[in-house]
Amino acid sequence: MAGKLSTCFLSHQWSCCTVLDCKHLNVRFYSLPSPRFATVSCKIRQRNSRRPQAKKIIPAQIPQNDNLMTPGNENSDSENEDDFSHQSTSDEVVAIQRFDDKNSSSKLIPSIGADKVGEVTTVNLQDVIGMIRNAEKNIHILNQARINAIEDLETILSEKEVLQREINNLEMRLAETDARIRVAAQDKIHVELLQDHLEKLQSEMSNNGAHDAVVLRSPDRQTRALSEELNSLRNENMSLQNDLNTLKEQLRDVKRTDERVEMLENERTVLELSIKELEYKLTVSQQDGVQLSTLRSECETLWNKVEHLQGLLDKSTSQADQAILVLQQNQELRKKVERLEESLEDANIYKLSSEKLQQYNDLMQQKIKLLDERLERSDAEIHSYVQLYQDSVKEFQETLDNLKEESKKKASGKQVDMPWEFWSRLLLMFDAWFLEKKIHGDEAKLLREMTWKKDGRIHDVYIECKEKNEREIIAAFRRLTSSSSGSGLHVVHIAAEMAPVAKVGGLGDVLSALSKALQKKGHLVEIILPKYDCMQYESIQNLRVLDLAVESYFDGHLFKNKIWIGTVEGLPVYFIEPLHPAKFFWRGKTYGEPDDLKRFSFFSRAALELLHQSGKKPDIIHCHDWQTAFVAPLYWDLYAPKGLNSARICFTCHNFEYQGTASASEIASCGLDIHHLNRPDRMQDNSSHDRLNPVKGAIVFSNIVTTVSPTYAQEVRTSQGGQGLHATLNAHSQKFVGILNGIDTDSWNPATDTYLSFQYNSSDLEGKSENKNALRRHLGLSLSDSRRPLVGCITRLVPQKGVHLIRHAIYRALELGGQFVLLGSSPVPNIHREFEEIAKKFQTHEHIRLILKYDEALSHSIYAASDMFIIPSIFEPCGLTQMIAMRYGAIPVARKTGGLNDSVFDVDDDTIPIQLRNGFTFVTPDEHAFNGAFDRAFKYYKNDSEGWEELMKKVMNIDFSWDTSASQYEELYLQSVSKAKAARRAAAG
């Protein structure tokens, strides 16, 4: 029994560490009792063996009140939230609490000070909400612990009663044993007397004959019987002594149990006091919250009044300006009146002579006419001077442009305006020649530079030799002997996704759009991707394999890689196909394989090997997310010493939730020195010191670190949003920036989108309704009601995206009389199975359709056909879906978090300027809050068709292009490259 209790105590000590954070517990372990105790009572063993193994457990020691979570505790990081999630009904509740804190962290509202009642100050709402929620968490934890303690105390008391009954039985047996011992002692004395008597008889009868021997046989048997009985009594005596010692041990265990019971009662008293204190604090916090709400409403009222007064002030200012103008006009009129009065006096002098008066009037008319003519001539002269000045400026600008053009032509020859696809094809052709050993490295570098600058001579040679064989074409290009230096950068992107050929999430869109924006700014941009078997090959132009195989190291061996080249939307792209037995990228999907870490670490090293063997000298190597985060440490540890040292490394993390952590042995497969990297200041994971973190390694080893929005950059530097990397990001904050993503407005343009059945724009929305009907026909949805709203959703089905709300939206749209189309896939098996079941359920439904894969062409059609678009993310670093949806005239219904909060503003929010309102938003990630926004959108659509059309036109005209973002990346690139060049010059000097 004591063994069972000790196990119970130890088990619950561990449970308490899980709930209350082991760092705050003074853990006390109790030693197990002697194994001999288990043999005391068969009844006890049988009862213990029948008792279930899983039972409620009690803590060995509950922390005092000052060790509990306090409202100001800053240790509510992701680990504590995960621990507390065991007390919740689902992981989604924890996510709600996290994002409520995030949404409130940036707001300051008025509050009442503690010393002066009525004095308005400002406090951080995060502290107040944190205080309330931490109090609620503590109360929940303490109540649970108190319930567990009470229940297990009752169990111990009942077991104590059973033990007491057993002890009474054993005491009775002990008394019986004592009596038997006394009887045995008397028998022993009697036997000794008999033995003495027997010895006397033997000595007296030693000389007798056979008759005496026969007589003595009977006493010998009696003696042996008595000896045996004496031995048995001795054994029984020893056994009783052992039982007595065991009972003494049991009594000592019972005494220890009583002490533990008394200790638990004391701790229960402490817990009750702590709960009362926390309840009081909660009451005070709620009262403060009510006061804060009141003050906030008063603040909003005052702000509205200030705005109203500002409007009145503006009106008064304009009226004052008008009054000043009127006053000036009045003064001029007064002067004219004075002149007229003087003229009238002069007229009175000559009124006696009408002839003189008439002459005077004629003279005045002539003067007025002369003045008008002179004024017209003056205006004409001024106009001619202005025109002459404008012509001179225009002529100067044209001359300046001509000089610049001539200077460029002198430096690099004439330029030919050909599409980027033409130049990218040439660039890939020259690289293929070099890799196939058909031209030298210097020649390849020269031809790359001339292609980069769109040198007309390259174009002319290509046109002249277009019909010739390859040898003649190579000879013609070799005859080009001059090149010019340019200021553009050579940027190489290494990534796992690129739209439209291999797109899973927003990374693919960002990579394509950023690359094209940088290309338009005059930079040479190249992209390296894995060659997936599931790519959209129809989006790749001039795809071909090179006649060589690049070897790269992995798991102690060298493996060959096929290199494919092609252009995607005018961008040169290299595709790496590993010839590895595991067939890393022939799996039918991009992500979600058990060996993803091996797949992408292999690809990262192969990409650097391709750059090294091709002789390229890029200025920037830009890697994205954990899949290519290996590039940064591989570059500096392995390839920079080999000569590939011209580049600066830029790393962009699009979502810090995914970090690719793994054991050191797994990451060592790509050739990284894990003993060198498994340190806190390098790649060692901050949460688990026996694992390595690729994202942390990229942060440490990169020259530039970016994420997808300024707000998200601030959030991830906190313990709540940093996913365990906030300390590393703060340590490297000087190179960490957030740049807001844009969208590719050329690819995402309903006026020119070739994927659409009908093109349209904000001035002519008829094509949108035609696309809606086309999508309905394509998916087999009902066409009976053209005004039935169509709700779209394109997303990765992962918990971050709010899959529970997406699931809810399907049924809610049906209830509200709408149609729903979902396009997306899930790497999470249980989520994928769940949505497969929903898809089968609605497979033939006339209003619902789920397509559980990614289809680029279909995504364009869904954007164009949708009236509304839902983005109910739990958290969203930036988000592109809402921007694309608005570009196509679909009104977003989004949760206020991350980038969504920066780009979607509720149409019913009076605190937002009316020109910025563009969608429907909600705050808490639950069905009730979602219904509030979703239902308002349906009501608006059905009741105000004209207002809805105006809203569509407004959102379609919002500028979400990449121009500004690309300029920020360009500036970061240039700064990093210039610093590197200055460092090289300083080292050389």
DAPE-V428289 format. One record per residue. N is the residue number from 1. OMEGA is omega in whole degrees, -180 to 180 (999 if undefined). D_FIRST is the distance of its C-alpha to the first C-alpha in Angstrom with 2 decimals. Layout:
<<N:OMEGA:D_FIRST> <N:OMEGA:D_FIRST>>
This chain:
<<1:179:0.00> <2:177:3.79> <3:178:5.31> <4:-180:5.04> <5:180:6.30> <6:177:8.68> <7:178:9.91> <8:179:10.55> <9:-177:12.49> <10:-179:14.42> <11:-178:15.35> <12:172:16.71> <13:-179:18.57> <14:179:20.42> <15:179:21.17> <16:177:22.65> <17:180:24.81> <18:-174:26.13> <19:-171:27.10> <20:-179:28.31> <21:-174:29.72> <22:-179:27.88> <23:-177:30.98> <24:-179:30.34> <25:171:26.69> <26:-171:25.69> <27:179:22.59> <28:180:20.00> <29:179:17.33> <30:-179:14.39> <31:179:13.84> <32:178:10.89> <33:-179:9.56> <34:178:11.36> <35:-178:11.05> <36:-178:11.77> <37:-177:8.40> <38:-176:7.75> <39:-174:10.81> <40:-173:10.34> <41:177:10.00> <42:180:11.41> <43:-180:10.75> <44:-180:6.98> <45:-180:7.91> <46:180:10.73> <47:178:9.32> <48:-178:7.13> <49:179:10.43> <50:-178:12.48> <51:180:11.09> <52:-178:13.74> <53:-178:13.34> <54:178:15.62> <55:178:14.46> <56:-175:15.75> <57:-177:14.67> <58:-179:15.59> <59:176:17.69> <60:179:16.91> <61:179:20.46> <62:-179:23.10> <63:178:26.68> <64:-174:29.18> <65:-178:32.08> <66:177:34.46> <67:179:32.34> <68:179:32.47> <69:178:35.33> <70:-178:38.55> <71:-178:41.68> <72:-176:43.52> <73:-179:40.89> <74:-177:42.66> <75:179:39.57> <76:180:39.42> <77:-175:40.41> <78:179:39.75> <79:-179:36.31> <80:178:35.04> <81:178:36.68> <82:178:34.97> <83:-178:31.52> <84:-179:32.32> <85:176:33.49> <86:179:29.92> <87:-175:29.92> <88:180:33.27> <89:179:34.30> <90:178:36.48> <91:-177:37.98> <92:179:41.21> <93:178:39.99> <94:180:39.37> <95:178:42.85> <96:-178:44.30> <97:-180:42.88> <98:-172:44.25> <99:169:47.67> <100:178:47.98> <101:-178:47.56> <102:-177:50.15> <103:-177:52.62> <104:-172:52.38> <105:-175:52.51> <106:-176:56.28> <107:174:57.23> <108:180:58.24> <109:-180:58.73> <110:179:59.91> <111:-180:57.56> <112:-180:58.01> <113:-177:57.64> <114:-174:55.42> <115:-175:58.28> <116:179:61.25> <117:-180:60.90> <118:178:63.21> <119:-174:63.51> <120:174:62.81> <121:179:61.06> <122:176:59.38> <123:-178:55.73> <124:180:53.81> <125:179:52.32> <126:-179:49.67> <127:-177:48.23> <128:-180:48.16> <129:178:46.64> <130:179:44.14> <131:-178:43.21> <132:-175:42.70> <133:177:40.71> <134:177:38.49> <135:178:37.87> <136:179:36.99> <137:-179:34.62> <138:180:32.93> <139:179:32.65> <140:-178:31.15> <141:-178:28.56> <142:177:27.74> <143:180:27.55> <144:180:25.13> <145:180:22.93> <146:179:23.23> <147:180:22.34> <148:-178:19.24> <149:-178:18.24> <150:-178:19.04> <151:-178:17.25> <152:174:13.95> <153:177:14.58> <154:179:15.04> <155:-179:11.82> <156:180:9.98> <157:178:12.43> <158:178:11.90> <159:177:8.18> <160:178:9.54> <161:178:12.17> <162:179:10.20> <163:-179:8.59> <164:178:12.24> <165:179:13.64> <166:179:11.73> <167:179:12.99> <168:179:16.40> <169:-179:16.54> <170:177:15.79> <171:178:18.46> <172:178:20.85> <173:179:20.39> <174:178:20.99> <175:178:24.16> <176:180:25.30> <177:178:24.77> <178:180:26.80> <179:-180:29.54> <180:178:29.64> <181:179:29.92> <182:179:32.85> <183:-180:34.48> <184:179:34.05> <185:178:35.72> <186:178:38.60> <187:-180:38.95> <188:178:39.06> <189:180:41.88> <190:180:43.69> <191:179:43.43> <192:177:44.84> <193:179:47.73> <194:179:48.37> <195:177:48.45> <196:180:51.03> <197:-179:53.08> <198:-180:52.92> <199:177:54.23> <200:-180:57.11> <201:-180:57.97> <202:-180:57.96> <203:-179:60.35> <204:-173:62.67> <205:-178:62.84> <206:-177:63.02> <207:180:66.70> <208:-175:66.50> <209:-176:67.10> <210:179:65.22> <211:179:64.82> <212:179:62.75> <213:179:60.59> <214:-180:59.89> <215:-176:59.01> <216:-178:56.53> <217:-179:54.56> <218:176:52.77> <219:178:51.50> <220:179:50.25> <221:179:48.09> <222:179:46.81> <223:179:46.00> <224:179:44.04> <225:179:42.06> <226:178:41.28> <227:179:40.27> <228:179:37.88> <229:178:36.32> <230:179:36.09> <231:180:34.30> <232:178:31.76> <233:178:31.18> <234:179:30.71> <235:-180:28.11> <236:178:26.24> <237:178:26.54> <238:179:24.98> <239:180:22.07> <240:177:21.57> <241:177:21.82> <242:179:19.04> <243:180:16.80> <244:178:17.98> <245:178:17.10> <246:179:13.54> <247:177:13.34> <248:177:14.98> <249:180:12.48> <250:178:9.67> <251:177:12.27> <252:177:12.98> <253:179:9.52> <254:178:9.93> <255:178:13.40> <256:177:12.58> <257:177:10.56> <258:179:13.76> <259:179:15.86> <260:178:14.39> <261:179:14.92> <262:179:18.38> <263:179:19.09> <264:178:18.33> <265:177:20.64> <266:-179:23.27> <267:176:23.05> <268:177:23.40> <269:179:26.51> <270:180:27.84> <271:179:27.36> <272:177:29.22> <273:180:32.01> <274:179:32.23> <275:179:32.51> <276:179:35.26> <277:180:37.07> <278:177:36.92> <279:178:38.12> <280:179:40.98> <281:178:41.84> <282:178:41.77> <283:179:44.14> <284:-179:46.44> <285:179:46.35> <286:177:47.25> <287:177:50.10> <288:179:51.28> <289:178:51.12> <290:178:53.31> <291:179:55.73> <292:178:55.80> <293:179:56.58> <294:-180:59.37> <295:179:60.80> <296:178:60.60> <297:177:62.64> <298:179:65.06> <299:178:65.31> <300:178:66.09> <301:179:68.69> <302:179:70.25> <303:177:70.27> <304:178:72.06> <305:178:74.52> <306:178:75.08> <307:178:75.76> <308:178:78.09> <309:178:79.86> <310:177:80.10> <311:178:81.76> <312:179:84.12> <313:178:84.86> <314:178:85.68> <315:180:87.94> <316:178:89.58> <317:179:90.15> <318:178:91.78> <319:178:93.87> <320:177:94.89> <321:178:95.94> <322:179:97.94> <323:178:99.48> <324:178:100.51> <325:178:102.14> <326:179:103.90> <327:178:105.07> <328:178:106.43> <329:179:108.21> <330:178:109.59> <331:177:110.93> <332:177:112.60> <333:179:114.05> <334:178:115.27> <335:178:117.04> <336:178:118.59> <337:178:119.72> <338:178:121.29> <339:178:123.08> <340:178:124.23> <341:177:125.49> <342:178:127.43> <343:179:128.78> <344:177:129.66> <345:177:131.62> <346:180:133.42> <347:179:134.09> <348:180:135.57> <349:-176:137.96> <350:-177:139.19> <351:178:138.94> <352:-179:142.65> <353:-178:143.23> <354:-179:141.44> <355:178:142.73> <356:178:141.13> <357:179:137.90> <358:178:137.86> <359:180:138.48> <360:179:135.70> <361:179:133.28> <362:179:134.35> <363:178:133.83> <364:178:130.33> <365:179:129.45> <366:179:130.69> <367:179:128.59> <368:180:125.47> <369:179:126.11> <370:178:126.68> <371:178:123.43> <372:179:121.53> <373:179:123.05> <374:178:122.14> <375:178:118.56> <376:179:118.23> <377:179:119.62> <378:178:117.15> <379:180:114.19> <380:179:115.39> <381:179:115.74> <382:179:112.23> <383:180:110.81> <384:177:112.69> <385:179:111.38> <386:180:107.76> <387:178:108.27> <388:179:109.83> <389:179:106.86> <390:178:104.36> <391:180:106.36> <392:178:106.43> <393:180:102.66> <394:179:102.14> <395:178:104.58> <396:-180:102.86> <397:178:99.43> <398:178:100.87> <399:179:102.51> <400:178:99.27> <401:179:97.35> <402:179:100.07> <403:178:99.86> <404:-180:96.07> <405:178:96.48> <406:179:99.17> <407:178:97.05> <408:-179:94.17> <409:177:96.57> <410:-177:98.03> <411:-173:94.60> <412:-178:93.08> <413:-178:95.77> <414:178:95.97> <415:-180:92.87> <416:-178:92.58> <417:177:90.66> <418:180:88.66> <419:-178:85.21> <420:179:82.20> <421:179:81.40> <422:-178:84.67> <423:178:83.83> <424:178:80.23> <425:177:81.59> <426:-179:84.00> <427:178:81.27> <428:179:79.09> <429:179:82.16> <430:179:82.91> <431:178:79.30> <432:178:79.40> <433:-179:82.63> <434:-179:81.11> <435:178:77.91> <436:175:80.07> <437:-180:82.23> <438:173:85.34> <439:-179:86.01> <440:-179:85.22> <441:180:82.68> <442:179:85.41> <443:179:87.10> <444:179:83.86> <445:179:83.20> <446:-179:86.78> <447:177:86.59> <448:-178:83.21> <449:180:84.70> <450:177:87.78> <451:180:85.71> <452:-177:83.42> <453:179:86.52> <454:-180:88.06> <455:-178:91.08> <456:-179:93.91> <457:176:94.96> <458:180:91.73> <459:-178:92.49> <460:-180:96.10> <461:-179:95.26> <462:-180:92.64> <463:-179:95.14> <464:-174:97.88> <465:-172:95.73> <466:-177:93.76> <467:-177:95.59> <468:179:95.67> <469:-173:93.34> <470:-179:90.43> <471:179:92.33> <472:179:95.17> <473:180:92.78> <474:179:91.02> <475:180:94.41> <476:-180:95.53> <477:178:92.48> <478:-179:92.90> <479:176:96.33> <480:-171:94.77> <481:-176:94.96> <482:176:94.23> <483:180:91.25> <484:178:90.43> <485:179:87.53> <486:-177:85.50> <487:-179:83.07> <488:-179:80.54> <489:174:77.09> <490:-175:75.62> <491:176:72.17> <492:175:69.82> <493:173:66.85> <494:-172:63.98> <495:179:61.69> <496:-178:59.69> <497:170:61.53> <498:176:65.09> <499:3:66.60> <500:-171:67.97> <501:-178:67.30> <502:-175:63.54> <503:174:62.02> <504:180:58.47> <505:-177:58.22> <506:-180:60.31> <507:-180:60.51> <508:179:63.13> <509:-178:65.34> <510:-177:65.06> <511:-179:66.01> <512:-176:69.08> <513:179:70.34> <514:-179:69.91> <515:180:71.63> <516:178:74.59> <517:177:74.93> <518:178:75.03> <519:178:77.49> <520:179:79.79> <521:174:79.79> <522:-180:81.33> <523:175:78.33> <524:-176:77.64> <525:176:74.32> <526:-175:72.65> <527:177:69.35> <528:-178:67.12> <529:166:64.75> <530:177:62.76> <531:179:64.65> <532:175:62.34> <533:-177:63.21> <534:-179:62.61> <535:173:65.13> <536:-173:67.97> <537:-180:70.62> <538:179:73.42> <539:-179:73.03> <540:178:73.89> <541:174:77.60> <542:179:79.08> <543:176:75.81> <544:-179:76.43> <545:179:74.75> <546:-178:76.10> <547:175:77.38> <548:176:74.83> <549:178:71.15> <550:180:69.26> <551:178:66.71> <552:-176:63.49> <553:172:60.56> <554:177:57.06> <555:176:54.23> <556:-179:56.53> <557:174:59.39> <558:179:62.50> <559:179:62.76> <560:178:65.93> <561:171:66.27> <562:179:69.02> <563:177:70.61> <564:177:72.00> <565:178:74.20> <566:178:75.31> <567:178:76.00> <568:-179:73.94> <569:177:75.87> <570:-179:78.10> <571:177:75.37> <572:-175:75.25> <573:174:71.93> <574:179:70.59> <575:-178:68.06> <576:177:65.95> <577:-179:64.97> <578:174:62.64> <579:-177:63.39> <580:-179:59.77> <581:-178:58.08> <582:-179:55.36> <583:-170:58.13> <584:-173:56.62> <585:173:58.83> <586:-175:59.45> <587:-179:56.38> <588:177:58.04> <589:-175:56.52> <590:-177:56.57> <591:171:52.92> <592:177:49.47> <593:-180:49.20> <594:-178:46.13> <595:180:48.43> <596:-178:50.25> <597:177:49.72> <598:-178:51.48> <599:-172:54.20> <600:172:55.24> <601:174:54.83> <602:-179:57.16> <603:-178:59.58> <604:180:59.60> <605:179:60.63> <606:179:63.17> <607:177:64.75> <608:178:65.29> <609:177:66.65> <610:178:69.12> <611:-178:70.35> <612:-176:70.70> <613:179:72.59> <614:179:74.83> <615:180:76.02> <616:177:75.26> <617:-177:75.07> <618:175:73.39> <619:-177:73.21> <620:167:69.93> <621:-173:67.03> <622:179:65.00> <623:-170:61.53> <624:174:59.29> <625:-171:55.51> <626:-176:52.83> <627:178:54.52> <628:177:57.39> <629:179:55.78> <630:-176:55.76> <631:-174:59.54> <632:179:59.43> <633:178:57.61> <634:-178:59.34> <635:-174:62.73> <636:-177:62.44> <637:-172:60.58> <638:-170:62.43> <639:175:65.56> <640:176:67.11> <641:180:67.63> <642:179:69.32> <643:175:71.90> <644:-171:70.43> <645:-177:70.36> <646:-168:72.71> <647:165:70.15> <648:-177:67.95> <649:174:64.58> <650:180:63.74> <651:177:60.27> <652:175:59.60> <653:-177:56.11> <654:178:56.45> <655:-176:52.76> <656:178:50.21> <657:-177:47.31> <658:-173:48.10> <659:174:47.86> <660:-178:47.26> <661:-178:44.63> <662:177:43.66> <663:-177:42.48> <664:-177:45.07> <665:179:45.72> <666:-177:46.76> <667:180:49.19> <668:-177:50.60> <669:-177:52.12> <670:175:55.15> <671:178:55.97> <672:179:54.53> <673:-174:53.44> <674:178:49.77> <675:178:49.50> <676:-173:52.36> <677:-177:51.00> <678:179:47.24> <679:-178:47.71> <680:-179:46.89> <681:180:50.63> <682:-173:51.34> <683:-179:49.32> <684:-179:45.71> <685:-176:43.73> <686:-177:42.81> <687:-177:39.34> <688:-171:38.32> <689:176:39.87> <690:180:39.56> <691:178:41.78> <692:-175:45.47> <693:-179:47.07> <694:-179:50.60> <695:176:51.48> <696:178:50.65> <697:179:52.78> <698:178:55.65> <699:-177:55.46> <700:-170:55.62> <701:-179:58.32> <702:175:60.60> <703:178:63.65> <704:176:63.34> <705:-179:60.19> <706:168:60.66> <707:-157:58.84> <708:173:60.26> <709:179:60.88> <710:-180:61.16> <711:179:58.56> <712:178:56.00> <713:177:56.84> <714:-178:55.83> <715:-176:52.64> <716:175:51.28> <717:176:51.75> <718:-180:49.00> <719:-179:45.25> <720:-174:45.03> <721:-173:47.66> <722:179:47.75> <723:178:44.89> <724:-177:43.85> <725:-176:47.46> <726:180:48.71> <727:179:48.62> <728:-180:50.64> <729:178:53.12> <730:179:53.65> <731:-180:54.24> <732:-174:56.93> <733:-177:58.22> <734:179:61.82> <735:-177:62.11> <736:-180:60.00> <737:175:61.87> <738:180:61.51> <739:-177:64.41> <740:178:64.52> <741:169:65.03> <742:175:68.01> <743:178:69.01> <744:-175:71.77> <745:173:74.40> <746:178:76.56> <747:-179:73.99> <748:-179:72.69> <749:-177:76.04> <750:-180:76.71> <751:-177:80.45> <752:-174:80.46> <753:-178:77.24> <754:177:78.27> <755:-174:75.06> <756:174:76.15> <757:-179:78.43> <758:176:80.16> <759:-180:80.50> <760:177:80.61> <761:-175:80.50> <762:179:80.07> <763:-178:83.72> <764:-175:83.52> <765:-178:80.25> <766:-179:81.62> <767:-180:80.18> <768:178:76.62> <769:177:76.86> <770:177:78.41> <771:178:75.46> <772:179:73.12> <773:179:74.86> <774:178:74.99> <775:178:71.21> <776:179:70.70> <777:-178:72.96> <778:-177:71.26> <779:179:67.74> <780:178:68.86> <781:-176:68.20> <782:177:70.25> <783:-171:73.63> <784:-176:74.52> <785:-178:73.92> <786:-178:75.17> <787:178:73.78> <788:-175:70.20> <789:178:68.28> <790:-179:66.73> <791:-180:63.54> <792:175:62.84> <793:177:59.80> <794:-173:59.88> <795:166:56.73> <796:-177:53.98> <797:177:51.06> <798:-177:48.30> <799:-179:45.92> <800:-174:48.21> <801:178:51.03> <802:-175:49.20> <803:179:48.79> <804:178:47.18> <805:175:50.36> <806:177:52.60> <807:179:50.95> <808:-178:51.37> <809:179:55.00> <810:-178:55.91> <811:-180:55.15> <812:178:56.45> <813:179:59.79> <814:179:60.15> <815:-177:59.51> <816:178:62.13> <817:-180:64.72> <818:175:64.64> <819:-174:64.22> <820:177:61.64> <821:179:61.87> <822:174:59.09> <823:-180:59.75> <824:179:56.91> <825:-179:54.36> <826:173:50.71> <827:-179:49.02> <828:-172:45.60> <829:-176:44.84> <830:176:43.02> <831:179:45.74> <832:179:48.43> <833:-179:47.02> <834:-178:46.77> <835:172:50.39> <836:178:51.56> <837:178:50.29> <838:180:52.15> <839:178:55.24> <840:-180:55.21> <841:-177:54.84> <842:-174:57.94> <843:-179:59.81> <844:-178:62.74> <845:-176:62.40> <846:-178:65.63> <847:-176:64.19> <848:174:61.15> <849:178:61.07> <850:177:58.45> <851:-171:59.57> <852:175:56.56> <853:175:58.46> <854:180:60.81> <855:-174:64.51> <856:-178:66.91> <857:-180:69.81> <858:179:67.70> <859:178:66.19> <860:-180:69.73> <861:-180:70.53> <862:176:67.42> <863:-176:68.23> <864:-175:71.81> <865:-171:70.94> <866:171:68.16> <867:179:68.90> <868:178:65.53> <869:-179:62.93> <870:174:59.26> <871:-174:57.36> <872:-172:54.02> <873:172:52.35> <874:168:49.12> <875:-174:50.80> <876:-179:54.14> <877:177:55.48> <878:-179:59.05> <879:176:59.64> <880:-175:62.88> <881:-178:62.48> <882:179:63.57> <883:180:66.63> <884:-180:67.73> <885:179:67.21> <886:177:69.43> <887:-179:71.99> <888:175:72.32> <889:176:72.41> <890:-176:68.87> <891:-177:67.34> <892:168:63.82> <893:-167:60.84> <894:174:58.48> <895:-177:55.51> <896:178:56.41> <897:174:54.73> <898:-179:56.05> <899:177:59.41> <900:180:59.46> <901:-180:59.61> <902:-174:62.57> <903:180:64.58> <904:-177:63.90> <905:-171:64.93> <906:-179:64.58> <907:-179:67.84> <908:-179:66.75> <909:-177:65.74> <910:179:68.50> <911:179:67.38> <912:175:68.40> <913:-172:72.15> <914:-178:73.41> <915:-180:74.77> <916:-176:71.27> <917:-172:69.51> <918:-179:68.88> <919:-179:65.80> <920:-174:62.83> <921:173:59.63> <922:-170:56.19> <923:-174:53.48> <924:-176:49.92> <925:176:48.82> <926:-174:47.98> <927:-178:49.82> <928:180:51.15> <929:179:52.81> <930:180:54.14> <931:-180:55.65> <932:180:57.46> <933:-176:59.36> <934:180:59.73> <935:178:61.12> <936:179:63.55> <937:178:64.85> <938:-180:65.50> <939:178:67.21> <940:-178:69.40> <941:-174:70.35> <942:-172:71.30> <943:-176:73.03> <944:-177:74.91> <945:180:76.26> <946:177:78.80> <947:178:76.27> <948:180:73.96> <949:177:76.86> <950:178:77.66> <951:177:74.02> <952:-180:74.17> <953:-180:77.34> <954:-176:75.84> <955:180:72.72> <956:-178:74.85> <957:177:76.96> <958:-178:74.13> <959:176:74.41> <960:-174:71.26> <961:-177:73.09> <962:-172:71.97> <963:-178:75.01> <964:-178:73.36> <965:180:70.11> <966:178:72.04> <967:178:74.13> <968:176:71.01> <969:180:69.74> <970:179:73.25> <971:178:73.29> <972:178:69.94> <973:-175:71.18> <974:179:74.45> <975:-179:72.86> <976:-179:70.48> <977:180:73.28> <978:177:75.68> <979:-180:73.10> <980:179:72.61> <981:179:76.37> <982:179:76.84> <983:179:74.15> <984:179:75.91> <985:179:79.27> <986:180:77.84> <987:180:76.32> <988:-180:79.62> <989:999:81.63>>
